[in-house]
Amino acid sequence: MSPGVSIDKDVCIGAGQCALTAPGVFTQDDDGFSELLPGGGRAGDPMLREAARACPVAAITVSGS
């Protein structure tokens, strides 16, 4: 099962660590806040969990294996 990814938009501060760590999964919107690239949450990117750990406010949740 591929991991599922969610971003808590109420918590995100736009630090951009996720986009720097896993650019194949995350990007930043016009206001600088994180969002998933199309298909990014299912991409199986090996840096996905590292990007979640890099978030300074823990706005990213990765579920599944």
Secondary structure by P-SEA (a helix, b strand, c coil): cbbbbbbccccccccccccccccccbbbccccbbbbccccccccccaaaaaaaaccccccccccc
